[in-house]
Structures are given as C-alpha cells and as structure tokens.
Amino acid sequence: MQKKYRLKRRSDFRKIFRAGNSVANRQFVLVTRRNEELEEVRVGISVSKKVGNAVVRNRIKRTIKEIVRNWIPYIKSQLDIVIVVRNPVATMDYHQIKSSLNHVFQRGKLFHTRPPKE
C-alpha cells in the first residue's frame, strides 16, 4: 500500500475512533470518518496483542494491506478507515480474510463499485 493511503499517526487514529462510525462482523471492526481535506482514502490497521504472537500479527497486517491495495480504486474517496482485527482472524487464510473484509466493507457501504472477485 502506497504511503499516501496509510494512516500512521496516533492523533489520526484517535480522531477516527472518537468521531467515526463503526461497522463490524465477527472478525473485523471498521471505523470510518469522512475527511474533506484529502482526495484519497487512507487506511490504518490495528491488531491487538491478544491476537497471536508478533509473527501472526504481522502476517495479518501484510495480508490486509495487500487486499486493501487491490481495492483502493473501488473504495470511496475522502475517507479515513481503521480496520480493527479481532482474534478469529489469527487462524484464517488469505481467501477467508478477503471474504470477511469484503463482507464488512459492503456492510459499511465503502465501495463505490464492487471489486472484482479473483
């Protein structure tokens, strides 16, 4: 995922958690907030220490970044999105994670057009 699409600062995460809207399923919580200052979408990933060890958490983050990187053209612009990962994701493979993320993104109405199925 390119730098301009990343959320990194603690203050940005805090703003989104305080003023954002959330949508969830059993594996993920998406917290979104409109950001009129930007043209593109920004995405941050939060994985608690309760989810596996460091190796597992980093694998999950890499997988989610790759999925979101492919979806960037289909996600509505001017949004800040934080993806909070829940414990069941630790045992899921790539396709299960993608399916679950797709489900929660659609529940949150974050796509302007549906991403292609691979």
C-alpha positions as CSV (number, residue, x, y, z in Angstrom):
1,M,0.0,0.0,0.0
2,Q,1.4,3.4,-1.0
3,K,2.4,5.9,1.6
4,K,-0.4,8.4,0.7
5,Y,-3.0,5.7,1.5
6,R,-1.7,4.9,5.0
7,L,-2.8,6.1,8.4
8,K,0.1,6.2,10.8
9,R,-0.3,8.9,13.4
10,R,-1.7,8.2,16.8
11,S,-3.6,11.5,16.7
12,D,-5.3,10.4,13.4
13,F,-6.3,7.1,14.9
14,R,-7.7,8.9,18.0
15,K,-9.8,11.3,15.9
16,I,-11.3,8.4,13.9
17,F,-12.1,6.4,17.0
18,R,-13.7,9.4,18.7
19,A,-15.8,10.8,15.8
20,G,-16.1,7.9,13.4
21,N,-18.8,5.4,12.6
22,S,-18.3,1.7,13.1
23,V,-19.4,-1.4,11.3
24,A,-18.4,-4.9,12.5
25,N,-18.6,-8.6,11.9
26,R,-17.0,-11.4,14.0
27,Q,-13.5,-10.9,12.5
28,F,-13.2,-7.1,11.9
29,V,-14.4,-3.7,13.1
30,L,-14.2,-0.9,10.6
31,V,-14.2,2.6,12.0
32,T,-14.7,5.3,9.3
33,R,-14.6,9.0,9.3
34,R,-15.1,11.5,6.4
35,N,-12.0,13.6,5.7
36,E,-12.9,16.5,3.4
37,E,-9.2,17.7,3.4
38,L,-8.0,14.8,1.3
39,E,-8.8,13.5,-2.2
40,E,-8.0,9.8,-1.5
41,V,-8.8,7.2,1.1
42,R,-6.4,6.5,4.0
43,V,-6.4,3.1,5.8
44,G,-4.9,2.1,9.2
45,I,-4.7,-1.4,10.7
46,S,-4.9,-2.1,14.4
47,V,-4.1,-5.6,15.7
48,S,-4.2,-6.1,19.4
49,K,-1.6,-8.2,21.3
50,K,-4.4,-10.5,22.2
51,V,-4.3,-11.8,18.6
52,G,-1.5,-14.3,18.2
53,N,2.2,-13.5,18.6
54,A,4.2,-10.9,16.7
55,V,4.7,-13.1,13.7
56,V,1.0,-13.8,13.4
57,R,0.0,-10.1,13.8
58,N,2.5,-9.0,11.1
59,R,1.2,-11.7,8.7
60,I,-2.3,-10.5,9.3
61,K,-1.3,-6.9,8.6
62,R,0.6,-7.8,5.5
63,T,-2.4,-9.7,4.2
64,I,-4.8,-6.9,4.9
65,K,-2.5,-4.3,3.3
66,E,-2.3,-6.4,0.1
67,I,-6.1,-6.9,0.0
68,V,-6.8,-3.2,0.5
69,R,-4.1,-2.2,-2.0
70,N,-6.0,-4.1,-4.7
71,W,-9.3,-2.5,-3.6
72,I,-8.1,1.2,-3.4
73,P,-9.7,2.1,-6.9
74,Y,-13.1,0.7,-5.7
75,I,-13.2,2.4,-2.2
76,K,-15.0,5.7,-1.8
77,S,-12.6,8.7,-1.6
78,Q,-12.2,11.2,1.2
79,L,-12.5,8.6,3.9
80,D,-10.2,7.6,6.8
81,I,-10.7,3.9,7.7
82,V,-9.3,2.0,10.6
83,I,-9.5,-1.8,10.4
84,V,-9.5,-3.4,13.9
85,V,-8.7,-7.1,13.8
86,R,-10.4,-9.5,16.2
87,N,-9.0,-12.8,17.4
88,P,-10.6,-15.3,15.0
89,V,-8.5,-13.8,12.1
90,A,-5.4,-15.4,13.6
91,T,-6.4,-18.8,12.2
92,M,-7.8,-17.7,8.8
93,D,-6.1,-17.9,5.4
94,Y,-5.9,-15.3,2.7
95,H,-9.2,-16.1,1.0
96,Q,-11.2,-16.2,4.3
97,I,-9.7,-12.9,5.3
98,K,-10.6,-11.3,2.0
99,S,-14.1,-12.7,2.1
100,S,-14.7,-11.4,5.6
101,L,-13.2,-8.0,4.8
102,N,-15.3,-7.8,1.7
103,H,-18.4,-8.5,3.8
104,V,-17.7,-5.8,6.4
105,F,-16.7,-3.2,3.7
106,Q,-20.1,-3.9,1.9
107,R,-22.0,-3.6,5.2
108,G,-20.3,-0.2,5.7
109,K,-21.1,0.8,2.1
110,L,-17.5,1.8,1.5
111,F,-17.3,0.7,-2.2
112,H,-18.5,2.9,-5.0
113,T,-18.2,-0.1,-7.3
114,R,-17.8,-3.7,-6.4
115,P,-14.2,-5.0,-6.6
116,P,-13.7,-8.0,-8.9
117,K,-13.6,-11.5,-7.5
118,E,-10.2,-13.1,-8.0
